């Protein structure tokens, strides 16, 4: 029955968040919504750093993430009305091809919460915290041949 899964992450600054995910991880802008409008005709399909944004959808390969500005998400989802912080008690787990190269890049742009390590289940992983407090794990399957 389930077809696809997205996240919609509460963030304080769409531009800073997009810059992090683009620079550190190679995500690309898909679409965004300016703060001044919630009309379909105002959707931006080209990134515009000069416009205040309340929402952005980004993509890297088959991975898509959504970011929504705090007040906008709190308005859309009343259950978040009292949310004091972004982040959460969860991790976002990404499968990658070269975790060591990615780890070297990430260590210079964000907090490492668990350094590179090999697991009993055959993965090499690193956990980092993004600028909004979300914990991101990047894992490489060490049982697959590396070309």
C-alpha angles and dihedrals in degrees: 000000000000112000109176142355129218133173124222106201122198109231136174097219122027094193095051090045093049091047090053095048092044097046101037100034109019099245118162130215114256102171141331140189123230118233093238096062146036095189121122092230090061095059111126117224092177118059113249114189091189095065123079107240134203098184141022136179116205133184139199111179107308094342117100126182130185124210122195127186113249101246092044093051092044089054093047095044111035090192086074095053093109097039107135099183142030120230119057147203095287139079130228107223118206125187111221139181100226113023094171094058092044091048091054090054096043095050089067096050108036146020116280109220095179120013127223112304140159118239132214088243094062102262130123107212146178127190121208136172119234124217091271095053097258115142113229122193122199117195135182121201103235092193091068116086113254113224 
